[in-house]
Amino acid sequence: MATYSNQEKADMHFMYGLANGNDLEAERKVKRDPLSPAFAAHFTNKFHAEIVKKGQDAKLSCEAYGERPLTILWTKDKQPLNAKLMSRYRQTETVFTNGTLSELLIESVDRSDSALFTCLARNSYGKDESNIQLIIQGTSIQKFPERFIGPVVPMNSPVEVSQIRNTVV
């Protein structure tokens, strides 16, 4: 009678699911030692928020682990993001022994960049995602032109009608 290690049993169970068309089993992440060369794509950090001031550059980073090749895709508010088509967006990837670091650089952010960015990683053993909420802070309080500001009147003090009539609005 043959004896099998726990990892060999897990691999056979996974392959059995694939052979029998069991999609849930096929999507199941094989639990392996993270330093092992063969394991499912996954992130250790599932969510974080980045706060960036308007006009500054933002760098969104996600580090995916798993057997190579790892495919990394970015979405913005669940819509595919093609950094090559967006002049202010640049995507870089650095491949390590046990994973890939993907960075999305957004130059001179504005309010339209405020969104939920998702980093999707996939390999032949599975897929995973990490979400980054990008929050753009505005500059200081917006000042309105003087014509929109009425007379300065202290609280609880009487106001004459002539003061209001002569005010530019």
Buried (B, 14 or more C-beta within 10 A) or exposed (E): EEEEEEBEEBBEEBEEBEEEEEEEBBEBBBEBEEEEEBBBBBBEEEEEEBEBEBEEEBEBBBBBBBBBEBEBBBBBEEEEBEBEEEEBBBBEEEEEEBBBBBBBBBBEBEEEBBBBBBBBBBBEBBBBBBBBBBEBEEEEEEEEEEEEEEEEEEEEEEEEEEEEEEEEE
